[in-house]
Amino acid sequence: MSDPSVINLGCRLNAYEAQVMRDQAQAAGLRDAVIINTCAVTNEAVRQSRQAIRKARRQRPDSTIVVTGCAAQLEPAKFADMKEVDRVLGNQEKLHGNNFITPLDGKILVEDIMSVHQLASHLVPGFDGRARAFVQIQQGCDHRCTFCIIPFARGPSRSVPVADIVAQIKILEANGYDEVVLTGVDITAYGADLPEQPSLGYLLRRILVTVPTLPRLRLSSLDAVEIDCDLERLLLDEPRIMPHLHLSLQAGDDLILKRMARRHSRAQAVEFCQRLRASRPEMVFGADLIVGFPTETETQFQKTLALVDDCALTYLHVFPYSERIGTPAARMPQVPADERRRRAALLREKGSAVLAKFLARRVHGSARVLLERPGLGRDEQFTLVELDQPIAHAPAKGIIDVDIIAARQDRLIGRLPA
């Protein structure tokens, strides 16, 4: 019988949790099973989760199907009602191996995530099939953006102690990982719940000092307004922290930001990006952006389009607004669905254009590339780089220097120096 496999949907935190679940379930003795780690950030994500469940059953008719993740946490009964599903686990329960095999009274083991106030850490030796490692430093969220259901799927903000994070990164670095991504739901909230209240900047300094041979440290999504002076100084001065930040911006109009209950203004977002680029010119920004939020006018949407240039954004994650039952935004006057899709298409078109310009500027330069598989990897700015031809003596993994000879669609084309 085969070891359990994991189908992972959603955020980078899910990538970390997928490995924890695989290790925990295997150690507990689960075999011939498919674990589906669902996402609930949009209605489309929930639909894709259901689609993945049905596909898994068609492909593995005799396997045990375990459904977990954010969508399962929020609507366990609906997933349990699916004939393809054998067991539904909550976001807390999925991280403990015995929960995959312990007999249940029914299909469901999902507890109240809002009552969880501590975060157990798991030492993960590696990530199957991945060149970079993910380390969870924080979980949950205490904010209440009006469009977001995730706090109710992940629970309150809680942090992993500094010593546990450092120990995990030491193991990963010793096992050959050259890049570690620090991940969570709201990582700029790191440490507020711990006794000493260490900041994210303090954590980064401890990692950099304690694991001096780790070449690359990368941060997952950040809330720019929560970046303090100490953290900003590190982002600007520390070359081992990668010059690529993914920002939770969401919109470019102040009234829409207010209705979203975001904590920053448009001017603050623009000033932050301009300030960092002025001090570290190689810094690039990605951003999450929502279009068609309730009450958004065409003029307000145009301000979000303009934000791409004003913040010099390079990588866009575009979401047409999706009503999530139970959130305040779902009760606001809605923008028609076809108009949301139109705006999303325009913003994605803008994103493709700015990425193409960024890639064109990189041609005839050089890059240090972390290989994700032979001939393909990402550089320090998270740009996808493909070697122009298979080269027998090129390493299969690790960090290599390449000359950039061309740009093609979403990637750069590189060649090993002569």
Residue pairs with C-beta under 8 A, 6 or more apart in sequence:
1 31
1 32
2 31
2 32
3 22
3 26
3 31
4 21
4 22
4 25
4 26
4 30
4 31
4 32
4 33
4 34
4 35
4 66
4 100
5 22
5 33
5 34
5 35
6 18
6 19
6 21
6 22
6 34
6 35
6 36
6 37
7 34
7 35
7 36
7 37
7 52
7 56
8 14
8 15
8 18
8 37
9 36
9 37
9 38
9 39
9 45
9 48
9 49
9 52
9 69
10 37
10 38
10 39
10 40
10 41
10 45
10 69
10 70
11 39
11 41
11 183
11 220
11 221
12 134
12 181
12 183
12 220
12 221
13 134
13 136
13 139
13 183
13 184
13 185
13 220
14 37
14 39
14 69
15 127
15 130
15 134
15 183
16 124
16 134
16 135
16 136
16 183
17 37
17 94
17 95
17 136
18 35
18 37
19 124
19 126
19 127
19 128
19 134
20 95
20 122
20 124
21 35
21 37
21 68
21 94
21 95
22 35
22 128
23 122
23 124
24 95
24 96
24 97
24 100
24 122
25 33
25 35
25 66
25 97
25 100
26 97
27 97
28 97
28 98
28 100
28 101
29 101
30 64
30 97
30 100
30 101
32 60
32 62
32 63
32 64
33 63
33 64
33 65
33 66
33 100
34 56
34 60
34 63
34 64
34 65
34 66
35 66
35 68
35 94
35 100
36 49
36 52
36 53
36 56
36 65
36 66
36 67
36 68
36 69
37 68
37 69
37 94
38 45
38 46
38 49
38 52
38 67
38 68
38 69
38 70
38 71
38 72
38 79
39 45
39 46
39 48
39 49
39 69
39 70
39 71
40 46
40 49
40 69
40 70
40 71
40 73
40 74
40 149
40 150
40 153
40 324
41 70
41 148
41 149
41 150
41 319
41 322
42 319
42 322
42 324
43 322
43 323
43 324
44 322
45 71
46 71
46 75
49 67
49 69
49 71
50 79
50 82
53 65
53 67
53 79
53 82
53 84
53 85
54 82
54 84
56 63
56 65
56 84
57 65
57 84
64 86
64 87
65 84
65 85
65 86
65 87
66 86
66 87
66 88
66 89
66 100
67 79
67 82
67 85
67 87
67 88
67 89
68 88
68 89
68 90
68 91
68 93
68 94
69 91
69 94
70 91
70 149
70 150
70 153
70 154
71 79
71 153
72 79
72 88
72 89
72 90
72 91
72 110
73 90
73 91
73 110
73 113
73 153
73 154
74 149
74 152
74 153
76 88
76 90
76 108
76 110
77 108
79 85
79 88
80 88
80 106
80 107
80 108
85 107
86 107
87 100
87 104
87 107
87 109
88 107
88 108
88 109
88 110
89 99
89 100
89 109
89 110
90 109
90 110
90 111
90 113
91 113
91 153
91 154
91 155
92 111
92 113
92 116
92 155
93 99
93 109
93 110
93 111
95 120
95 122
99 109
102 109
113 140
113 152
113 153
113 154
113 155
114 152
114 155
114 156
115 155
116 140
116 155
116 156
116 158
117 156
117 158
117 193
118 158
119 136
119 138
119 139
119 140
119 158
119 159
119 160
121 136
121 160
121 161
121 164
121 165
121 168
123 167
123 168
123 171
124 133
124 135
124 168
124 171
124 172
125 171
125 172
125 175
126 133
126 172
126 175
126 177
127 133
127 134
127 177
130 372
131 177
131 178
131 179
131 370
131 371
131 372
131 373
131 377
131 397
132 177
132 178
132 179
132 180
132 181
132 216
132 218
132 370
132 372
133 172
133 177
133 179
133 180
133 181
134 180
134 181
134 183
135 165
135 168
135 169
135 172
135 180
135 181
135 182
135 183
136 160
136 183
136 184
137 159
137 160
137 165
137 182
137 183
137 184
137 187
137 190
137 200
137 203
138 157
138 158
138 159
138 160
138 184
138 185
138 186
138 187
138 189
138 190
139 154
139 155
139 157
139 158
139 159
139 184
139 185
140 151
140 154
140 155
140 156
140 157
140 158
140 185
140 186
141 148
141 150
141 151
141 154
141 156
141 157
141 185
141 186
141 189
142 151
142 156
142 157
142 186
142 189
143 151
143 186
143 261
143 263
144 151
144 261
145 250
145 260
145 261
145 262
146 259
146 260
146 261
146 327
146 328
146 329
146 332
147 260
147 290
147 293
147 321
147 324
147 327
147 329
148 324
148 327
149 324
149 326
149 327
150 185
151 185
152 326
154 185
156 193
157 185
157 186
157 189
157 192
157 193
158 193
159 189
159 190
159 191
159 192
159 193
159 194
161 194
162 191
162 194
162 198
162 202
162 203
162 206
165 182
165 203
165 207
166 206
166 207
166 210
166 211
169 180
169 207
169 211
169 214
170 210
170 211
172 180
173 180
173 211
173 213
173 214
176 397
178 214
178 215
178 216
178 370
178 398
178 399
179 215
179 216
179 217
179 218
179 242
179 370
180 214
180 216
180 217
180 218
181 218
181 219
181 220
182 203
182 204
182 217
182 218
182 219
182 220
183 220
184 190
184 220
186 223
187 200
187 219
187 220
187 221
187 222
188 200
188 222
188 223
188 226
188 227
188 231
189 226
190 198
190 199
190 200
190 203
191 197
191 198
191 199
191 200
191 202
191 203
198 206
199 228
199 230
199 231
200 231
201 228
201 230
201 231
201 233
201 234
202 230
204 217
204 231
204 234
204 238
204 241
205 234
207 214
207 217
208 214
208 217
208 238
208 240
208 241
214 240
215 240
215 399
216 240
216 242
216 370
216 380
216 399
217 240
217 241
217 242
218 241
218 242
218 244
218 382
219 241
219 242
219 245
219 246
220 246
221 246
221 247
221 248
221 288
222 245
222 246
222 247
222 248
223 247
223 248
223 263
223 264
224 247
224 248
224 249
224 264
224 268
224 269
224 272
224 273
225 263
225 264
225 268
225 272
226 263
227 235
227 272
232 276
234 241
235 241
235 245
235 276
235 280
235 283
236 276
236 279
236 280
242 380
242 381
242 382
243 280
243 282
243 283
243 284
243 380
243 381
244 283
244 284
244 285
244 286
244 380
244 381
244 382
245 276
245 283
245 284
245 285
245 286
246 285
246 286
246 287
246 288
246 315
246 317
247 269
247 273
247 285
247 286
247 287
247 288
247 311
248 287
248 288
249 264
249 269
249 287
249 288
249 289
249 307
249 311
250 257
250 260
250 262
250 288
250 289
250 290
251 257
251 260
251 262
251 289
251 290
251 293
251 296
251 300
251 303
251 304
251 307
252 266
252 269
252 289
252 300
252 303
252 304
252 305
252 306
252 307
252 310
253 266
253 296
253 299
253 300
253 301
253 303
253 304
254 265
254 266
255 300
256 293
256 295
256 296
256 300
256 304
257 264
257 265
257 266
259 293
259 294
259 295
259 329
259 332
260 290
260 293
260 329
261 328
266 303
266 307
269 307
269 311
270 307
270 310
270 311
273 285
273 310
273 311
273 312
273 313
274 311
274 312
276 283
277 283
277 312
282 380
282 381
284 314
284 315
284 358
284 381
284 382
284 383
285 311
285 312
285 313
285 314
285 315
286 313
286 314
286 315
286 316
286 317
286 382
287 311
287 313
287 315
287 316
287 317
288 317
288 319
289 304
289 307
289 316
289 317
289 318
289 319
289 347
290 319
290 320
290 321
291 301
291 304
291 318
291 319
291 320
291 321
291 340
291 343
291 344
291 347
292 301
292 320
292 321
292 335
292 337
292 339
292 340
292 341
292 343
292 344
293 321
293 329
293 335
294 321
294 329
294 332
294 333
294 334
294 335
295 332
295 333
295 335
296 321
296 335
301 343
304 347
305 346
305 347
305 350
307 313
308 316
308 347
308 350
308 351
308 354
309 354
313 351
313 354
314 354
314 355
314 358
314 381
315 351
315 355
315 382
316 347
316 348
316 350
316 351
316 354
318 344
318 347
318 348
318 351
319 344
320 337
320 340
320 341
320 343
320 344
321 329
321 335
321 340
323 329
323 330
323 334
324 330
355 410
356 407
358 383
359 383
359 407
359 410
359 411
359 412
360 407
362 383
362 404
362 407
362 412
363 404
363 405
363 406
363 407
363 412
364 404
364 405
365 403
365 404
366 401
366 402
366 403
366 404
367 379
367 380
367 383
367 385
367 401
367 402
367 404
367 412
367 414
368 379
368 380
368 399
368 400
368 401
368 402
369 377
369 378
369 379
369 385
369 399
369 400
369 401
369 402
369 414
370 377
370 378
370 379
370 398
370 399
371 377
371 395
371 396
371 397
371 398
371 399
371 400
372 378
373 396
374 390
374 394
374 396
375 386
375 387
375 390
375 391
375 394
376 384
376 385
376 386
376 387
377 384
377 385
377 400
378 384
378 385
379 385
379 412
383 411
383 412
384 410
384 411
384 412
385 402
385 404
385 411
385 412
385 413
385 414
386 408
386 411
386 412
386 413
386 414
387 394
387 402
387 413
387 414
387 415
387 416
388 405
388 406
388 413
388 414
388 415
391 416
394 400
394 416
400 416
401 416
401 417
402 414
402 415
402 416
402 417
403 414
403 415
403 416
403 417
404 412
404 413
404 414
405 413
405 414
405 415
406 412
406 413
407 413
